[in-house]
Amino acid sequence: MLFVAKRQRHCYFVLKIEGAVVKLQCDNAKHKLVLKAKTNKKGYFYIGGPKNIVGYSTRRCKVVLDSAPKLLKPSNLHGGLSGAPLLKPVKRSVSKGVSLKLYTVEPFVFEPKCHH
């Protein structure tokens, strides 16, 4: 999920960001994979991996913030710039005999760009 932190007087509040782009990067010895997705109106994104994902080790995959809408800049909270590791997957059944592993990352945050 992607948020923007805005300051109002001495407090911060959070808004969900639609249209931000995140990037999944996997770097194995044999294969490199880069996939992008945009966040929905609730700030969530989904990146479906290739069907032959067996060739990739999720330990070598990370998610980074690629771009933001409007006047926002990515922050490195939870690895937004340096790369967030995939968290332990949840196994979900999608139909009889077919399941998938759903990986998540910690929430990312954008900051307002300050013009001085």
C-alpha positions as CSV (number, residue, x, y, z in Angstrom):
1,M,0.0,0.0,0.0
2,L,1.3,3.5,-0.8
3,F,0.7,6.6,1.3
4,V,1.7,10.2,1.3
5,A,2.5,11.9,4.6
6,K,1.3,15.5,4.8
7,R,1.9,17.9,7.6
8,Q,-0.9,20.0,9.0
9,R,0.3,22.3,11.8
10,H,2.2,19.9,14.1
11,C,0.5,16.7,13.1
12,Y,0.9,14.3,10.2
13,F,-1.9,12.6,8.4
14,V,-1.8,9.9,5.7
15,L,-3.6,9.7,2.3
16,K,-3.7,6.7,0.1
17,I,-2.1,7.2,-3.3
18,E,-3.6,6.2,-6.6
19,G,-1.5,6.0,-9.8
20,A,1.9,5.5,-8.2
21,V,4.2,3.0,-10.0
22,V,6.1,0.2,-8.2
23,K,8.6,-2.1,-9.6
24,L,9.4,-5.8,-8.8
25,Q,13.0,-6.6,-9.5
26,C,14.4,-10.1,-9.3
27,D,18.1,-10.6,-10.0
28,N,19.2,-14.3,-10.3
29,A,22.4,-15.5,-11.9
30,K,20.6,-16.8,-15.0
31,H,17.5,-14.6,-15.1
32,K,16.6,-11.0,-14.5
33,L,13.0,-9.9,-14.1
34,V,11.5,-6.4,-13.9
35,L,7.7,-6.0,-13.7
36,K,5.8,-2.8,-13.0
37,A,2.3,-2.0,-11.7
38,K,0.2,1.1,-10.7
39,T,-1.6,1.4,-7.5
40,N,-5.4,1.5,-7.4
41,K,-7.6,4.1,-5.6
42,K,-7.0,2.3,-2.3
43,G,-3.2,2.5,-2.7
44,Y,-2.8,-1.2,-3.4
45,F,-0.9,-2.9,-6.2
46,Y,-0.7,-6.4,-7.7
47,I,2.1,-7.8,-9.8
48,G,1.5,-11.2,-11.2
49,G,4.8,-13.2,-11.7
50,P,5.5,-15.2,-14.8
51,K,4.2,-18.7,-15.0
52,N,7.7,-20.1,-14.9
53,I,8.5,-18.4,-11.6
54,V,10.3,-21.5,-10.4
55,G,13.5,-20.1,-12.0
56,Y,13.5,-17.2,-9.6
57,S,14.5,-17.1,-6.0
58,T,12.2,-14.7,-4.0
59,R,15.2,-13.9,-1.8
60,R,16.7,-12.1,-4.8
61,C,13.5,-10.1,-5.5
62,K,12.7,-6.7,-4.1
63,V,10.0,-4.0,-4.7
64,V,10.9,-0.4,-5.2
65,L,9.0,2.8,-5.7
66,D,9.4,3.8,-9.4
67,S,7.4,7.0,-9.8
68,A,4.8,9.1,-8.1
69,P,1.9,11.2,-9.3
70,K,1.7,15.0,-8.7
71,L,4.3,16.7,-6.6
72,L,5.5,13.8,-4.5
73,K,8.8,12.2,-4.0
74,P,9.5,8.6,-2.8
75,S,10.9,8.0,0.7
76,N,13.0,5.1,1.8
77,L,10.6,4.1,4.6
78,H,10.3,0.3,4.5
79,G,12.8,0.2,1.6
80,G,10.9,2.3,-0.8
81,L,14.1,3.5,-2.6
82,S,16.6,0.8,-1.6
83,G,14.2,-2.1,-2.2
84,A,11.8,-3.9,0.1
85,P,12.2,-7.6,0.5
86,L,9.1,-9.8,-0.1
87,L,7.6,-10.9,3.1
88,K,6.6,-14.5,4.0
89,P,3.9,-15.6,1.5
90,V,0.4,-16.6,2.3
91,K,-0.9,-19.5,0.3
92,R,-4.3,-18.9,-1.3
93,S,-6.5,-21.3,-3.1
94,V,-7.8,-19.9,-6.3
95,S,-9.7,-23.0,-7.5
96,K,-9.9,-26.7,-6.8
97,G,-6.4,-28.0,-6.9
98,V,-4.8,-24.7,-7.8
99,S,-3.2,-22.4,-5.3
100,L,-0.9,-19.4,-5.4
101,K,1.6,-17.7,-3.1
102,L,0.8,-14.1,-2.3
103,Y,3.8,-12.0,-1.2
104,T,3.5,-8.6,0.4
105,V,5.8,-5.7,1.4
106,E,5.6,-3.2,4.2
107,P,3.6,0.0,3.3
108,F,5.6,2.6,1.2
109,V,5.4,6.3,1.8
110,F,5.8,9.4,-0.5
111,E,6.7,12.8,0.8
112,P,5.6,16.2,-0.6
113,K,8.3,17.9,-2.7
114,C,9.4,21.1,-1.0
115,H,10.3,24.0,-3.2
116,H,12.6,26.5,-1.4
